[in-house]
Amino acid sequence: MSESDLLYTLNTSGVSKTNKDWFTDMTKEEQEEIKKGLEQADKGDFIANEKVMQRFNKWH
């Protein structure tokens, strides 16, 4: 899921209807981890959800 898809999902799911910036409620460490993950995703450094689910389906 791209960053824009994630933001769209959050915006249309009711999560953001409070007009509260949940990101600023996180610790600095949590914010840095999210930023790091977004940077990795932007560079294509991630595993697609389908691949992850295939791996975990072995145990379910």
Secondary structure, DSSP 8 states (H G I E B T S, - for coil): --HHHHHHHHHHTTGGGG---GGGGS-HHHHHHHHHHHHHHHTT-S--HHHHHHHHHTT-
